[in-house]
Amino acid sequence: MLKGIYETASGMLPQMQRLDTVSNNLANANTAGFKRELVFSREFAKAQQVGTVGQADWEQPGETGLITDFSQGSIEQTGNSFDLALDGDGFFVVATPDGEMYTRNGNFTLMPDGTLVTSDGYPVQSNGRDITVDGDEFVVNRTGEMTVDGRPVGQLQLVTFDAPYPLARTAPGLYAPLPNAPGPATAENVAVHQGALERANVDVITEMVRMIESFRNFETGQRMIQIQDESLGKAINQLGSVRR
């Protein structure tokens, strides 16, 4: 009976993580370039058939983790010349205090000194340097070449990675390379759309369905533990009782 309680509780933990993940996806449904996350779970392959000394197989916990769905989001026109969207496989490069990081969120703006930055204030990169817009008309073509008042000012730094992307999310829409991961390559199969943003690839209805399913599964686990706990209590209380 203890085994049943443990297994039920182990099955409830991934449901809690799924609820947290779905909530985060829904919270960022309107964040440009956001990529939804999914929870995967698996057993430790029968505890790798080794296990910890003294532990039964059923005592080995399940394993859960997060994967990011990097599929393309829809592109929405905004009319803002500093909004940029990527269509295809690639990332913008931004400079942060912790080194270069990568994003699909092209909701850019200008600092007072004319530096093009993300909504978090990180400078957007053009081949390892910041981009300065000193003029009135800022134009970016589909390949990422930039001009200001007709003068060339550089090339947007667009990179890609081999799948699965060796990236870890550090903030909504911002990714850092994993330790010892292969470096990025120049993105070639990507087009830049000026005056537009890539919407999050979050389907609100699908996420709501996932939330309801996880919540119901969690509730079912709670009821099963309660039933098993009551049965265990009765067995303990009745054990050894003498009939008269």
Secondary structure, 3 states (H helix, E strand, C coil): CHHHHHHHHHHHHHHHHHHHHHHHHHHCCCCCCCCCEEEEEECCCCHHHCCCCCCCHHHCCCEEEEEECCCCCCEEECCCCCEEEEEECCEEEEEECCEEEEECCCECEECCCCEEECCCCCEEECCCCECECCCCCEEECCCCEEEECCEEEEECCEEECCCCCCEEEEECCEEEECCCCCCCEECCCEEEEECEEECCCCCHHHHHHHHHHHHHHHHHHHHHHHHHHHHHHHHHHHCCCCCC
